Amino acid sequence: MFLFILPYSKKQCPVSFRVCNSERFNLAEFEPFARLLEKSFSEDGSLAPLYRRFSGPFWDSLELWVMPPKVMEYVRENSFVLSPLYGLVKPTACIPYAPIGWQELYQGKTLFDFWKEHIKKLSSKLFKDKVLVPLVPKEHLSFFDLKVVEKVVSFQYYKKGKRVKNPAKHYAYTLRYIAEKGLSPSELFKINFYDYGVESVEDRGRRVLVNLRSEGGYEI
């Protein structure tokens, strides 16, 4: 089973939804820390679904709000979002406006260092025997205990022969395709969006590298 780790975004929209009930403290182990941090850093009491709160290339391209309910449920069930407030949180969780960064200080520690210890401990249970797909910056892999996963899948994208340096949008389209088609870990070679297609799937033991190539037919 895939387990996707989705990126945090400091770029957030100060929107408010009148009805927003999806639970943000869904991991009991993190709830005490998350409640304290939320009280310290949230700017108001308004709530909005994370996928509507977060902005930036990944979240704007994912467009979770227009996905069919079945596809949205797939993403919700099979994903966690890294968060300096909540540690790991579901993409549909109702969260307040709190555009903070990982380097904010709490009790003398950066939020990055604060969560690193807690997430690593819990990841050994959450990630056990999963096919992990971390769509996050490489430095954030240090949050996780990767020894327990079945596989770790990563993607490289090439456009007109050059490697794409900022693949946030590409990550979003890749996730959308996997979710919409319900692909299994053995079907990664089927991924295609716009004019990107899979050139190779390199199985390196626990690590799997998927290379996708485009001739530049679309501007993304």
N, C-alpha and C positions, 0 to 999 in steps of 0.2 A: 504494500500500500504506500502511495505517495504521502509525504508530509512536507508541505511547502512552508518555508519561513519567509515572510514578506517584510519589506523594508519599512522602517519608520520614516515619517516626514515631519520635519519641523515647520514646513509650510502648511498652514492650516486655515480653514475658512471659519470665521466667527458666526456660524449659522446655528439656529436652534430649531428643534423639532418638538412640536407640542406633545406628541406621543412618541416616546422612545424608551422601550422597556428592556431591550436586550442586555443581558447581564455582562458587566465588564469585569467582575471579580469571579471569573469562572474557574480559576485555579486556587483552591483553598490554601495551598501552601504559600501563595504570594499575596493573598488578600490583606493580611495585616500591614505589610510593607506598602502595598499599593494604596490603601486608604490613607496612610500617613502622608505619602508623597502627593497624592491628589489634593489633600487639604493644604499642603505647602505650596503647590505650584499651579493649580488650576486658577484661572482668572475670573471665572464666574460660575454660576450653577447651571447654566444651560447645557443641554445634552444634544448630541447628534450622532448618528451612526458613524463609526470610524471611517468607513469607505466614502462618506460624504464630507466628513471633517477634513481628512487628509487631502492635500493637493500635491502638485509636482508631477514630473513626467510619468512615473510608474502608475500612480493612482488615477491620474487624468486619462491615461491610456487604457487602464483596466476597465473603466466604466462599469463597475460592478452593479450600479443601480439600473442598468438597462438589460442585464442578463436575465434569461428566463429563470423562474424560481428554482427549477431543478438544478441548473448550472450554479446559481448563487449558493444553493445548499451544499453542492459539492465543494465549492471554495471554502465555505464556512466550516464544514466538517473536516477538511483536510489541510487547513492552514492555521498558522499562528503569525501574529505580527509582533516584531520586536518593538518594545516601547520603554522609554526611560521612566515612565510613570507606573506601568503595570508589569514590566518584565516581558511576559508573553500574554497576548490578548487576541481574541477572535476579531476578524475583520468586520464583523457585523455589530460588535459591541457598541453600546451608547457611551460616549466619552465627552468630557467637557473640553472647552477651548483651553489648551495649555501648550503653546508653541515654544517648548523648551528644547535644549540640546543635551547630548550625552555628557557634556563637560560641566553641566550645572553641578554645584556642590550641595550635598546633603550630609549633615553630621561629619563634615571634614573629608568626605570622599566624593569623587565624581560619581554621577549616576552610572556611568559605564562600569567603574570598579565596584560600585555597590551591587549592581545586578549580576555582574560576572560570576561571582561566587554562588549566588542563589540559583541562577539559571543553569549553570553547569551541573549542580547537584540534581535538579529535577529533570534535566534533559536525559540523564541516564535511564530514567523510567519512561518518559514520554516518547523517546526516540527509539527504544529498543525494537530491533528487527524491522524498522521502517526504512523505506527508500526516501532519504532526505533530499529535498531540493531547496537549498538556501539561495534565495534571490536577494541577497544582501551584500553589502561591501565585504571584501575579503577579511578585513580586520575584525569584523563581527563574528567570524567563525570561532574565535577564541571563547565565545560564550558557551560553546557546546562541547559535550563529551561525545566525540564521533566514533569512539571505539565500539559502541553498542549498536550502531546502525547496520542495516544490511548493505546499503549502498549510499554513496553521496554523489548526486548528479549535478554537474555543472555544465554551463553552456558558453560557447564562444561564437561570436557572429562576425562574419566577414562581408564587407560590401565593396564591390569592385576591387577585390584583391586585398583590401586593407581591413585590419581588425577594428571592429567598432569599440571605441574607448569608453563610451557612456551608454551601456546597454539597457538602461532602466525601461524604456518603452518596449524594447525587444523582450525583456523579461515578462512584461505585462501581456504582450501578444502570445507568448509561449504558454503562459499559464492559462489564458483564455482558451487556446486551442486544445490543450490537454483536458481542461474541464468540460468544454463543449463536446468533445469527441469521446470522453471517458476513456482515454488511453491508459493502458497498463504499462508497467515499467519495461516490458519487452517490446513495446510499440513506439518507442521514442523516435525511431527512424521515420515515422509517418508525419511528424510535425511539419507543417508549412503554413505560412501566413504572408500576405502580399506576395513578393517573389522570392522569399526566403524558403529554402528547402534544406533538408539534412544532407550534408556531404559525407559525414562519417560518424559512427558511434564507437568510441574507443573505451573498451572495458579494461580497466587497469586494476583488477582485483576489487577492492572495496570502492574505488573511485571510477566514475563513468563520466567521460567528457563527450559532449555532443557538439559537433561543429556544424554550423549552419552558414550557408552562403547565399548572397544576393548579387545580382548584376546591376543593382541600383535603379530598378524600374519605378520605384516609389520612394518618395521623400518621407522617411520616418526617422 
